[in-house]
Amino acid sequence: MNLVRPSYIDADLAAAPITHSWDDSNVRSAYRPGDPNLIARLEPLSTRAQLALTVAVAEWIVTRLSGADPDPVPAQYLQAAWAGTVHQAFCPYIEFNDNEWRGPVRGPLHVVMALYNDALHFEDADQEENAAWICQLAELVLPSTDSFHAWLDAVISRLEEWFPAPDEDEFDFAYDWQAEEPFCPRECFDPAFTFDPADAPGLITAFLATIEDHNNPFMRAPSQLQDAGIEGVPYPER
C-alpha cells in the first residue's frame, strides 16, 4: 500500500504554480546553511526523532511538487525512509543519477531523498543539521509557509517532550539501535492525533504491515533483512 497524504498537509499545495528559483549549479544554496536556532532546538532530540522529522518534512515537499511531477519514486522512497527510522537496514543506501533530477521540481525532490539517505547511512552525519536543511528547502518550495511553521513548532514541541536524546546518544551502526531509543512513528507528526509513546511499537508494527516490498524498489526483501539480523519481518517475500 502506498503512503496516504497526511491530513495536515493541504492537497491544494500540489496545484499551486511553481514560482521558486532553482540553480542546478548551486543546489546547496537551496537548503543551507539551515536556521541555527532550529538546529539548536533539534540537537537535544534522539537520533530516531531527528530522522523521523526529516521524513515528515519531506512529505510536505513531495506533496507540494507532486502536481508538477507525478513520478512515484519520491513517495516510494519516503515509505522506505519511514521504515528506515525503525531500523537502518530497511532502507538501503542508494545513489541517484543527478542528470535525471534537475530543475525546480525534480531538483528539490532529489535533495529530499539525498538528505535523508545521507542522514541515515553516513556515520559522520549530523541528523539535526539534515533535518534543519530539509526545513529550509520546504520554506523555499512551499507557496506559503504559515501552516508549515505552525505544524513544525507543534511537532517539535511534541518531540521535545517525548523524544529527548538518551545520555551519550550515539548513532552506532554496530548495535541494534531499536533497543537504544524509543520508536517515533509517523502518527507522532499529526498534531490532531492523540499520541502516547506507549503506543509507538504497535503503530510501527501496523505501518510495516502495510508495506508490499515488491511494489517498492527501495525496500529490502525479507531475506535480506534477516541477513541483517532483523527477525519477524511483517511483509512476505517477493
C-alpha positions as CSV (number, residue, x, y, z in Angstrom):
1,M,0.0,0.0,0.0
2,N,1.3,3.5,-0.9
3,L,1.6,6.3,1.6
4,V,-1.5,8.3,2.0
5,R,-1.1,12.1,2.3
6,P,-1.3,13.2,5.9
7,S,-4.5,15.2,6.6
8,Y,-2.5,18.1,8.0
9,I,-0.9,18.7,4.6
10,D,-3.3,20.6,2.3
11,A,-3.8,18.7,-1.0
12,D,-4.1,22.1,-2.8
13,L,-0.4,22.6,-2.4
14,A,0.1,20.4,-5.4
15,A,-2.0,22.7,-7.6
16,A,-0.1,25.9,-6.8
17,P,2.2,27.2,-9.6
18,I,5.9,26.6,-9.3
19,T,7.5,30.0,-8.6
20,H,10.6,29.4,-6.6
21,S,14.1,29.9,-8.1
22,W,16.4,27.0,-8.6
23,D,20.1,26.8,-9.6
24,D,21.3,23.3,-10.6
25,S,24.9,24.6,-10.4
26,N,24.5,25.6,-6.8
27,V,21.9,23.3,-5.2
28,R,23.3,23.7,-1.7
29,S,22.1,27.3,-1.6
30,A,18.5,26.0,-1.6
31,Y,18.8,24.3,1.7
32,R,22.0,25.5,3.5
33,P,23.1,26.8,6.0
34,G,19.9,26.0,7.9
35,D,18.4,28.0,10.8
36,P,20.9,27.9,13.7
37,N,18.1,28.4,16.2
38,L,16.3,25.4,14.7
39,I,19.4,23.3,14.7
40,A,19.9,24.1,18.4
41,R,16.4,23.1,19.2
42,L,16.7,19.8,17.3
43,E,20.1,18.8,18.7
44,P,18.8,17.6,22.1
45,L,16.4,15.1,20.4
46,S,17.0,11.4,19.9
47,T,18.5,10.3,16.6
48,R,15.4,8.5,15.7
49,A,13.3,11.6,16.3
50,Q,15.6,13.7,14.1
51,L,15.4,11.2,11.3
52,A,11.6,10.9,11.6
53,L,11.2,14.7,11.5
54,T,13.3,14.8,8.3
55,V,10.9,12.3,6.6
56,A,7.8,14.2,7.9
57,V,9.1,17.5,6.5
58,A,9.9,15.7,3.2
59,E,6.3,14.7,2.9
60,W,5.4,18.4,2.7
61,I,7.8,18.9,-0.2
62,V,6.8,15.8,-2.1
63,T,3.1,16.7,-1.8
64,R,3.8,20.2,-2.9
65,L,5.7,19.1,-6.0
66,S,3.6,16.1,-6.9
67,G,1.2,18.1,-9.1
68,A,4.1,19.2,-11.3
69,D,5.8,15.8,-11.4
70,P,3.7,12.7,-10.7
71,D,6.8,10.4,-10.6
72,P,6.0,7.8,-7.9
73,V,9.7,7.4,-6.9
74,P,9.9,10.2,-4.2
75,A,6.8,8.8,-2.4
76,Q,8.1,5.3,-2.6
77,Y,11.4,6.4,-1.2
78,L,9.6,8.2,1.7
79,Q,7.8,5.0,2.6
80,A,11.1,3.2,2.8
81,A,12.5,6.2,4.7
82,W,9.8,5.8,7.4
83,A,10.8,2.2,7.7
84,G,14.4,3.3,8.0
85,T,13.6,5.1,11.2
86,V,12.7,1.7,12.6
87,H,16.0,0.2,11.5
88,Q,18.6,1.4,9.1
89,A,18.6,-1.9,7.2
90,F,15.1,-1.4,6.0
91,C,16.1,1.5,3.7
92,P,19.3,0.7,1.8
93,Y,21.8,3.3,0.7
94,I,21.1,4.4,-2.9
95,E,22.8,6.6,-5.5
96,F,20.7,8.6,-7.9
97,N,21.6,9.8,-11.4
98,D,21.9,13.5,-11.0
99,N,21.1,14.1,-14.6
100,E,17.6,12.7,-14.1
101,W,16.9,15.0,-11.2
102,R,17.3,18.6,-12.3
103,G,15.2,21.8,-12.4
104,P,12.9,23.5,-9.9
105,V,10.8,20.4,-9.4
106,R,12.9,17.3,-9.7
107,G,15.9,19.1,-8.2
108,P,14.3,19.6,-4.8
109,L,12.9,16.0,-4.9
110,H,16.4,14.7,-5.4
111,V,17.6,16.8,-2.4
112,V,14.8,15.4,-0.3
113,M,15.9,11.8,-0.9
114,A,19.7,12.6,-0.8
115,L,19.5,14.4,2.6
116,Y,17.7,11.5,4.2
117,N,19.9,9.0,2.5
118,D,23.0,10.7,3.9
119,A,21.5,11.2,7.4
120,L,20.6,7.5,7.6
121,H,23.8,6.0,6.2
122,F,26.7,8.3,6.8
123,E,28.3,7.7,10.2
124,D,29.5,11.3,10.5
125,A,26.2,12.9,9.5
126,D,24.6,15.4,11.9
127,Q,21.0,14.4,11.8
128,E,19.8,17.6,13.4
129,E,21.5,19.6,10.6
130,N,20.0,17.5,7.9
131,A,16.6,18.0,9.4
132,A,17.1,21.8,9.5
133,W,18.3,21.7,5.9
134,I,15.2,20.0,4.7
135,C,13.1,22.5,6.6
136,Q,14.9,25.3,4.7
137,L,14.1,23.5,1.4
138,A,10.5,23.3,2.4
139,E,10.4,27.0,3.0
140,L,11.7,27.6,-0.5
141,V,9.3,25.4,-2.4
142,L,6.1,25.9,-0.4
143,P,3.8,28.7,-1.8
144,S,3.1,29.8,1.8
145,T,4.9,28.8,5.0
146,D,2.3,29.8,7.6
147,S,0.7,26.4,8.1
148,F,4.1,24.7,7.8
149,H,5.6,26.8,10.5
150,A,2.7,26.2,12.8
151,W,2.9,22.5,12.2
152,L,6.6,22.4,12.7
153,D,6.5,24.2,16.0
154,A,3.8,21.9,17.3
155,V,5.5,18.7,16.3
156,I,8.9,19.8,17.6
157,S,7.3,20.6,21.0
158,R,5.9,17.1,21.0
159,L,9.3,15.6,20.1
160,E,11.0,17.7,22.9
161,E,8.5,16.2,25.4
162,W,8.7,12.6,24.4
163,F,12.0,12.0,22.5
164,P,15.0,13.6,24.2
165,A,18.3,12.0,23.4
166,P,19.5,9.4,25.9
167,D,22.7,10.1,27.7
168,E,25.7,9.9,25.3
169,D,23.5,9.3,22.3
170,E,25.5,7.6,19.6
171,F,24.1,6.7,16.1
172,D,26.1,3.5,16.2
173,F,25.6,1.1,13.3
174,A,27.3,-1.7,15.2
175,Y,24.4,-2.3,17.6
176,D,20.7,-2.7,17.3
177,W,19.6,0.8,18.0
178,Q,15.9,-0.2,18.2
179,A,16.7,-1.1,21.8
180,E,18.5,2.2,22.4
181,E,15.8,4.7,21.6
182,P,12.0,4.7,21.6
183,F,10.2,4.4,18.2
184,C,9.0,7.7,16.7
185,P,6.0,6.7,14.4
186,R,4.5,8.7,11.6
187,E,1.4,9.4,13.7
188,C,3.5,11.4,16.1
189,F,3.7,14.2,13.4
190,D,-0.1,14.6,13.2
191,P,-1.0,17.4,15.7
192,A,-4.6,16.1,15.7
193,F,-3.6,12.6,16.7
194,T,-3.6,11.9,20.4
195,F,-0.2,10.4,20.7
196,D,1.0,8.2,23.5
197,P,4.6,6.9,23.3
198,A,3.5,3.7,24.8
199,D,1.5,3.0,21.6
200,A,4.5,3.6,19.4
201,P,5.6,-0.1,19.0
202,G,2.1,-1.0,17.9
203,L,1.9,1.9,15.5
204,I,5.2,0.9,13.9
205,T,4.1,-2.7,13.5
206,A,0.9,-1.6,11.9
207,F,2.8,0.7,9.5
208,L,5.3,-2.0,8.5
209,A,2.4,-4.4,7.8
210,T,1.1,-2.1,5.1
211,I,4.3,-2.3,3.1
212,E,4.5,-4.5,0.0
213,D,8.1,-4.7,-0.8
214,H,7.5,-5.9,-4.3
215,N,5.8,-2.6,-5.1
216,N,8.6,-0.5,-3.6
217,P,12.1,-0.7,-5.2
218,F,13.6,0.9,-2.1
219,M,12.5,-1.7,0.4
220,R,14.8,-4.6,1.1
221,A,13.4,-8.1,0.7
222,P,12.7,-10.0,3.9
223,S,15.6,-12.5,3.3
224,Q,18.0,-9.5,3.1
225,L,16.6,-8.1,6.3
226,Q,17.1,-11.4,8.0
227,D,20.7,-11.4,6.9
228,A,21.0,-8.0,8.7
229,G,19.7,-9.6,11.9
230,I,16.0,-8.4,11.7
231,E,13.6,-11.2,12.6
232,G,9.8,-11.4,12.1
233,V,9.7,-9.1,9.0
234,P,6.0,-8.3,8.6
235,Y,5.7,-8.5,4.8
236,P,6.1,-11.5,2.6
237,E,9.0,-12.4,0.4
238,R,8.6,-11.0,-3.1
